[in-house]
Amino acid sequence: MNSDPVRYKVLELLDRMDQKAYSNLLLDKGISGLSMRDKAFASRLFYGVLERKLTLEYIISEYSNRPLAKLDGSVVNILKMGIYQILYMDSVPDSAAVNESVALAGKCGKKSASGFINAVLRNFIRNGKRFELPKDDIEQLSVKYSCCNELVKLLCDDYSYAKAENFLKNSLMPHKLYIRVNTLKTDSGKLIDDLEKVGIHSEICSSFPDCIFVEAIGSIEQSDLFKKGMFHVQDLSSQMCCRALSPRSGETVIDICAAPGGKSFTLAEIMENKGRIISGDIREKRVELIRKGAERLGISIIEAVLNDAEKCNESFPKADKIICDVPCSGFGVIRSKPEIKYNGIERAKELPEIQYNILSSASSYLKDGGELVYSTCTLNKAENDDVIDRFLNEHNEFEPANVFAWDKNISEQYKFTVFPDEFDCEGFFISKIRKVGR
């Protein structure tokens, strides 16, 4: 029996993910030659297995007579693919999921494991596709929503069990694709019409008229409208961050950790391409990404520069506004980058000091009366609330400022956590402070 080449491609990608690759980059390159239909199937299966990794491994352990750690990596991935299709893909008959998994074993040189794979999958189906969740609350969320115990506990401790469960449940739902209209070249209505003409349906976000939700299959960045600079891809949460900063035409703005440039581009558009934006990054290749993006969008006020954000740069001018979107653990974006769920929290423990140093360095560039937005794409309070509150406690020349100054219907607050289940976007943290002088 010949195996399906699309499933074989997914297996190859999953095997490579075991070597710590980036899922989005790996998938885009890996399925580039497939038809639109096959791309959709491959994407669903690839991301589905990644999103449900711990759940699938738990089920394998329940139905296997061999310890998971002693199984070949490709065999485990074939079993995960098979169980995912059986449990979560209604379009795939159970028999096809089993037969294709067995064929896949032969195709990848694991024919000796064919009988074992067949037995595990058929036993799972015969048992009504049932598996019993652990009794412990943390372990139960970990298995149910496929997230490492340490991150589940962190979310429960920072918020609540219910809040953590809502977030983790939402992380398994399809994430929306948002774009930011380049108001220097077009407007929302015209862009929606132009997208419709090429078969892409889109809708304006009610509270953000220059933000559009796009129902796109494949990479929208390959479209002519993208290449002509009519928009850039940017999540709603990042656009909220730029809106919080609210720069004005003619101001001097510093984007301290700018690459790949999305926030700088939005700020320039808000400023009507008038003023000055210095966009820094520590890696030259990423600085070049900012330059190319600004050129494509027709933005002339962005100066992309090589800069170490933790160190004071004496060549930087005093700024009216600063955006300080620091490197973080990324726990808020696990819906689009599911591999982050399995990395543990050790790295996150090292980050607050780095983030504080970047914030302290960035604040030195601010004029009296100027405003700074500190942001991350994580929900870890140690990287968010604790960093900004420590800064305010140690710098009496700064005061809290209202994140939502542009929306009078929302009560004043200087820090705000964007939860995906509430806003249908990536998880994010936004805080705003103002320099009042000594």
Summary of the structure (lengths in Angstrom):
residues: 438
radius of gyration: 23.7
end to end distance: 77.2
largest distance: 77.2
contacts: 1458
relative contact order: 0.09
helix: 49%
strand: 16%
